[in-house]
């Protein structure tokens, strides 16, 4: 089959690789009908996340049709249409029973590596380094889904792939980011980053009843999309002091809730702390650039909440933790517990409350995938979300 394969920093190729096969009785094989490039994939493209190996198949936003089922899998049958959550879940461990699916205790087949890096293992993830299991991703013609009797979202016919695909990651991720804020009717929610997750967080915060949403980015097309979703915006290229601007917009109080939809590769080229981060990262004294995290701590209203769906992979420096402690801020973060939210979100799609396909700007075939990684990385042609149709 054809698949998008990682070969090194900024080196993604469309290769011919062996077809997947059933390896366990709970497995299923799907024929991929749509997949997408996620902003988190760019951390792998830039090689800021450890644990990648040449030959790894990319991708963790995938859906398709079941074409083969393992003998112990009673939940699926050939012909079922499913969205595949990026988190691989067993459905049986203590964490899965609590709905904490992204920290499933059984699905990371490289658990010892994760324990060394994080203290305890997290769930296995599709196409996302050997720290999270080294599983093949879904930017391919076919995908093996391990633990498929639990790791799936069964979806109805008659709804286009484009409206359902993002149940795999960015829609529940943006939703969880907003839910973690415990939004109240009078709240102002500030969201850093207007990429795909930020766009979903904007709309989720509004659906959950936020009085105001203020979105912060520097890419014109993303700011335009944020305004279309109901947000006020701050253009980073036009505003040198985001904290002061947020104070001005909130009568000096600051936003009650803040969401970091950027993560480890924050870009702020004119900021002194961003220059510091670039220098430390270049000599491997810091792995992540936490410019947004610092800004959120300083901007957030005392006793507020910081929600962090943006991915961080290692070590950060010069975080004003004293400000966070003395202001009494609450931090909530983590990879998304996808299956906790998807029944509700599928219902909202079916009822027309939201159509997640608004975020799609480019649709291509697998062969164009390597080029689209570069386009997405450089934010060319208004690129916000790339969907691949194998």
C-alpha positions as CSV (number, residue, x, y, z in Angstrom):
1,X,0.0,0.0,0.0
2,X,0.9,3.7,-0.2
3,X,1.6,5.6,3.0
4,X,3.2,8.8,4.3
5,X,6.5,7.8,6.0
6,X,8.8,9.7,8.3
7,X,12.5,9.5,7.3
8,X,14.0,12.4,9.4
9,X,13.6,16.0,10.1
10,X,11.4,17.7,7.5
11,X,11.5,14.5,5.4
12,X,8.1,12.9,4.8
13,X,7.8,10.6,1.7
14,X,5.0,8.8,0.0
15,X,6.3,5.2,0.1
16,X,5.1,1.7,-0.8
17,X,5.0,-0.3,2.4
18,X,3.6,-3.7,3.4
19,X,-0.2,-4.0,3.9
20,X,-1.2,-4.3,7.6
21,X,-2.4,-7.7,8.9
22,X,-4.4,-8.9,11.8
23,X,-2.0,-9.4,14.8
24,X,-4.5,-9.9,17.7
25,X,-8.0,-11.2,18.0
26,X,-9.3,-7.7,19.0
27,X,-7.8,-6.1,15.9
28,X,-9.6,-4.7,12.8
29,X,-8.2,-3.5,9.4
30,X,-9.9,-0.5,7.8
31,X,-9.7,0.8,4.3
32,X,-8.9,4.5,4.9
33,X,-11.4,6.8,3.2
34,X,-10.1,10.1,4.8
35,X,-7.3,11.1,7.0
36,X,-5.7,14.5,7.9
37,X,-2.5,16.2,8.8
38,X,-2.7,17.5,12.4
39,X,-0.7,20.4,13.9
40,X,0.8,17.8,16.2
41,X,2.3,16.0,13.2
42,X,4.4,19.1,12.6
43,X,6.2,18.5,15.9
44,X,7.3,15.2,14.4
45,X,8.0,16.8,11.0
46,X,10.3,19.3,12.8
47,X,11.6,16.4,15.0
48,X,11.0,18.2,18.3
49,X,9.2,15.1,19.7
50,X,11.6,12.2,20.7
51,X,11.2,8.6,19.7
52,X,10.7,8.7,15.9
53,X,12.4,6.1,13.7
54,X,13.0,6.2,10.0
55,X,10.1,4.2,8.4
56,X,7.4,5.2,10.8
57,X,4.0,5.8,9.2
58,X,2.5,9.1,10.1
59,X,-1.0,10.1,11.0
60,X,-3.6,10.0,13.8
61,X,-6.7,11.5,12.3
62,X,-8.3,8.7,10.3
63,X,-11.6,7.1,9.3
64,X,-12.7,4.4,7.0
65,X,-14.5,1.1,6.3
66,X,-13.8,-2.1,8.2
67,X,-12.5,-4.8,5.8
68,X,-11.3,-7.4,8.2
69,X,-12.0,-8.2,11.9
70,X,-10.1,-10.3,14.4
71,X,-11.8,-13.4,15.8
72,X,-12.3,-11.9,19.3
73,X,-13.7,-8.6,18.1
74,X,-17.5,-8.8,18.6
75,X,-18.1,-5.0,18.4
76,X,-17.3,-4.6,14.7
77,X,-18.1,-6.3,11.4
78,X,-16.9,-6.0,7.8
79,X,-18.6,-3.0,6.2
80,X,-18.9,-0.9,9.4
81,X,-17.9,2.7,8.9
82,X,-15.8,4.0,11.8
83,X,-13.8,7.0,12.9
84,X,-10.6,6.0,14.7
85,X,-9.7,8.0,17.8
86,X,-6.0,8.9,18.0
87,X,-5.9,7.4,21.5
88,X,-5.7,3.5,21.5
89,X,-7.8,2.2,24.4
90,X,-8.4,-1.2,26.0
91,X,-11.7,-0.2,27.6
92,X,-11.0,-2.4,30.6
93,X,-8.3,-0.9,32.8
94,X,-8.9,1.4,35.8
95,X,-8.2,4.5,33.8
96,X,-10.5,3.5,30.9
97,X,-13.3,2.7,33.4
98,X,-13.0,6.2,34.7
99,X,-13.1,7.7,31.2
100,X,-9.4,8.7,31.3
101,X,-8.8,7.2,28.0
102,X,-5.6,9.0,27.0
103,X,-3.8,7.4,30.0
104,X,-5.0,3.9,29.3
105,X,-2.8,1.5,31.2
106,X,-2.6,-1.3,28.7
107,X,-2.2,-0.1,25.1
108,X,1.3,1.4,25.1
109,X,3.4,-1.5,24.0
110,X,6.5,0.6,24.9
111,X,5.3,1.4,28.4
112,X,8.8,1.2,29.9
113,X,10.0,4.0,27.6
114,X,7.0,6.1,28.6
115,X,7.6,5.5,32.2
116,X,11.2,6.6,31.9
117,X,10.1,9.8,30.2
118,X,6.9,10.6,32.1
119,X,7.1,8.7,35.3
120,X,4.1,6.5,34.3
121,X,2.9,5.2,30.9
122,X,0.3,6.9,28.9
123,X,-2.0,5.3,26.2
124,X,-0.7,4.1,22.9
125,X,-1.2,6.6,20.1
126,X,-1.4,6.1,16.3
127,X,1.6,7.4,14.3
128,X,3.1,9.3,17.2
129,X,6.6,8.1,18.2
130,X,7.8,5.0,20.0
131,X,7.2,6.7,23.4
132,X,3.6,6.0,22.7
133,X,3.8,2.6,21.3
134,X,5.4,3.0,17.9
135,X,2.0,2.2,16.2
136,X,1.7,2.7,12.4
137,X,-0.4,5.8,11.6
138,X,-3.4,6.3,9.4
139,X,-2.0,8.5,6.6
140,X,-2.1,5.4,4.4
141,X,-4.5,3.3,2.3
142,X,-5.1,0.8,5.1
143,X,-4.7,0.9,8.9
144,X,-4.5,-1.8,11.5
145,X,-6.6,-0.7,14.5
146,X,-5.4,-2.6,17.7
147,X,-8.0,-3.0,20.5
148,X,-10.5,-2.1,17.8
149,X,-13.5,-3.4,19.7
150,X,-12.9,-0.4,22.0
151,X,-10.9,1.9,19.8
152,X,-13.5,3.1,17.4
153,X,-16.4,5.5,16.9
154,X,-19.1,3.9,14.8
155,X,-20.7,6.5,12.5
156,X,-23.8,6.4,10.3
157,X,-23.9,6.4,6.6
158,X,-25.2,9.5,4.7
159,X,-22.9,12.0,6.4
160,X,-19.8,13.0,4.4
161,X,-16.4,12.0,5.7
162,X,-15.4,15.6,6.1
163,X,-18.1,16.3,8.7
164,X,-17.1,13.2,10.8
165,X,-13.3,12.9,10.4
166,X,-12.4,15.4,13.1
167,X,-14.1,13.3,15.8
168,X,-10.8,11.5,15.7
169,X,-8.9,14.3,17.4
170,X,-9.3,18.1,16.8
171,X,-13.0,18.4,17.6
172,X,-13.0,16.5,20.9
173,X,-9.6,18.1,21.7
174,X,-11.1,21.6,21.3
175,X,-14.2,20.5,23.2
176,X,-12.2,19.1,26.1
177,X,-10.1,22.3,26.2
178,X,-13.2,24.3,26.7
179,X,-14.9,21.8,29.1
180,X,-11.8,21.9,31.3
181,X,-12.3,25.7,31.7
182,X,-15.6,25.1,33.6
183,X,-17.1,28.0,31.6
184,X,-19.6,30.3,33.3
185,X,-22.1,32.6,31.6
186,X,-20.1,35.8,32.4
187,X,-16.7,34.4,31.4
188,X,-14.2,35.8,28.9
189,X,-12.2,33.0,27.4
190,X,-8.9,33.9,25.7
191,X,-7.5,31.3,23.2
192,X,-3.9,31.4,22.0
193,X,-3.6,29.9,18.5
194,X,-6.2,29.8,15.7
195,X,-5.1,26.6,14.0
196,X,-7.5,23.7,13.8
197,X,-7.6,23.0,17.6
198,X,-8.0,26.6,18.4
199,X,-10.8,27.0,15.9
200,X,-12.6,24.0,17.5
201,X,-12.0,25.5,21.0
202,X,-13.5,28.8,19.9
203,X,-16.7,27.2,18.8
204,X,-16.8,24.8,21.7
205,X,-16.4,27.7,24.2
206,X,-19.3,29.5,22.5
207,X,-21.5,26.4,22.5
208,X,-20.7,26.0,26.2
209,X,-22.0,29.5,26.9
210,X,-18.9,31.8,27.2
211,X,-19.9,35.5,27.2
212,X,-16.8,36.5,25.1
213,X,-14.1,34.6,23.3
214,X,-10.9,36.4,22.4
215,X,-8.6,34.6,19.9
216,X,-4.9,35.4,19.4
217,X,-2.8,34.5,16.3
218,X,-0.7,36.2,13.6
219,X,-1.9,34.4,10.4
220,X,-4.6,36.6,8.7
221,X,-6.6,33.6,7.3
222,X,-6.8,32.0,10.8
223,X,-7.9,35.3,12.4
224,X,-10.6,35.7,9.8
225,X,-11.9,32.2,10.5
226,X,-11.8,32.9,14.2
227,X,-14.0,36.0,13.7
228,X,-16.4,34.0,11.6
229,X,-16.8,31.6,14.5
230,X,-17.8,34.5,16.9
231,X,-14.5,35.4,18.4
232,X,-12.9,38.8,18.9
233,X,-9.3,38.7,17.7
234,X,-5.8,40.0,18.6
235,X,-3.2,40.1,15.8
236,X,0.2,39.3,17.2
237,X,1.9,41.2,14.4
238,X,0.0,44.3,15.3
239,X,0.0,44.1,19.1
240,X,3.3,44.0,20.9
241,X,1.9,43.5,24.4
242,X,-0.8,40.9,24.5
243,X,-1.2,40.9,28.3
244,X,-1.8,44.7,28.3
245,X,-4.2,44.4,25.4
246,X,-6.2,41.7,27.2
247,X,-6.4,43.9,30.2
248,X,-7.6,46.8,28.1
249,X,-10.3,44.5,26.6
250,X,-11.5,43.3,30.1
251,X,-11.5,46.5,32.2
252,X,-8.2,45.5,33.7
253,X,-9.4,42.2,35.1
254,X,-8.0,39.8,32.5
255,X,-9.8,36.8,31.0
256,X,-11.2,34.3,33.5
257,X,-10.2,31.3,31.4
258,X,-7.2,30.8,29.0
259,X,-6.6,28.1,26.5
260,X,-3.1,27.2,25.0
261,X,-3.9,25.7,21.5
262,X,-0.2,26.2,20.4
263,X,2.0,24.1,22.6
264,X,5.7,23.4,22.2
265,X,6.5,25.4,19.0
266,X,5.2,28.9,19.9
267,X,6.3,31.6,17.4
268,X,6.9,35.1,18.7
269,X,9.9,36.4,16.8
270,X,10.0,39.9,18.3
271,X,9.7,38.7,22.0
272,X,12.8,38.6,24.2
273,X,11.7,35.3,25.8
274,X,11.0,33.7,22.4
275,X,14.6,34.6,21.3
276,X,15.8,33.1,24.5
277,X,13.8,29.9,23.9
278,X,15.2,29.6,20.3
279,X,18.8,29.9,21.6
280,X,18.3,27.3,24.3
281,X,16.5,24.9,22.0
282,X,19.3,25.2,19.4
283,X,21.9,24.0,22.0
284,X,19.5,21.3,23.4
285,X,19.1,23.0,26.8
286,X,15.4,23.2,26.4
287,X,13.1,21.1,24.2
288,X,9.9,23.2,24.1
289,X,9.1,26.9,23.5
290,X,6.6,28.0,26.3
291,X,6.0,31.6,25.2
292,X,2.2,31.1,25.2
293,X,2.2,29.4,28.6
294,X,4.1,32.3,30.1
295,X,1.7,34.8,28.6
296,X,-1.3,32.9,29.8
297,X,0.0,32.9,33.4
298,X,0.5,36.6,33.4
299,X,-2.7,37.5,31.5
300,X,-5.2,35.2,33.4
301,X,-7.4,36.8,36.0
302,X,-6.6,35.7,39.6
303,X,-8.3,32.4,40.5
304,X,-8.8,31.6,36.8
305,X,-8.2,28.4,34.9
306,X,-5.5,27.6,32.3
307,X,-6.5,24.8,29.9
308,X,-3.6,23.3,27.9
309,X,-4.5,21.0,24.9
310,X,-1.3,22.2,23.1
311,X,1.3,19.4,23.1
312,X,4.5,19.7,25.1
313,X,7.1,17.0,24.8
314,X,9.8,17.6,27.4
315,X,11.5,20.5,29.3
316,X,10.6,24.1,29.5
317,X,12.4,27.1,31.2
318,X,11.6,30.5,32.8
319,X,8.0,29.7,33.5
320,X,6.6,32.3,36.1
321,X,5.3,29.6,38.5
322,X,5.4,32.1,41.4
323,X,2.8,34.2,39.5
324,X,0.7,31.1,38.9
325,X,0.8,30.1,42.6
326,X,0.2,33.5,44.0
327,X,-2.7,34.2,41.6
328,X,-4.3,30.9,42.6
329,X,-4.5,29.6,39.0
330,X,-5.8,26.1,38.2
331,X,-4.0,24.1,35.4
332,X,-5.9,21.5,33.5
333,X,-4.2,19.7,30.6
334,X,-3.6,16.4,28.8
335,X,-4.0,14.4,25.7
336,X,-7.7,14.1,24.8
337,X,-10.0,11.4,26.3
338,X,-11.6,11.2,22.9
339,X,-14.3,8.5,23.5
340,X,-15.5,10.4,26.6
341,X,-16.9,13.1,24.4
342,X,-17.8,11.6,21.0
343,X,-21.3,10.4,21.6
344,X,-22.3,13.9,22.5
345,X,-20.3,15.5,19.7
346,X,-21.7,13.1,17.0
347,X,-25.2,14.1,18.2
348,X,-24.3,17.8,17.8
349,X,-23.1,17.1,14.2
350,X,-26.2,15.2,13.3
351,X,-28.4,17.9,14.8
352,X,-26.6,20.6,12.8
353,X,-25.2,22.5,15.8
354,X,-21.8,22.4,14.3
355,X,-20.2,21.3,11.0
356,X,-16.5,20.7,11.7
357,X,-15.6,20.6,8.0
358,X,-15.5,24.4,8.1
359,X,-11.8,24.1,9.0
360,X,-10.8,22.3,5.8
361,X,-8.8,24.4,3.4
362,X,-7.0,21.8,1.3
363,X,-8.0,18.3,0.1
364,X,-5.3,16.2,-1.7
365,X,-4.3,12.6,-2.5
366,X,-1.6,10.7,-0.6
367,X,1.0,11.5,-3.3
368,X,0.7,15.2,-2.5
369,X,1.1,14.6,1.2
370,X,4.8,15.5,1.5
371,X,4.2,18.8,-0.3
372,X,1.2,19.6,2.0
373,X,3.3,19.0,5.1
374,X,5.6,21.8,3.9
375,X,2.7,24.0,3.0
376,X,1.0,23.4,6.4
377,X,4.3,24.0,8.2
378,X,4.9,27.3,6.4
379,X,1.1,28.3,6.6
380,X,1.1,29.0,2.9
381,X,-2.0,29.6,0.8
382,X,-4.1,30.2,3.9
383,X,-3.5,26.5,4.9
384,X,-5.4,25.7,8.1
385,X,-6.4,22.0,7.7
386,X,-5.3,19.4,5.2
387,X,-7.5,16.4,4.4
388,X,-6.1,13.4,2.5
389,X,-8.3,11.1,0.4
390,X,-6.3,8.0,-0.4
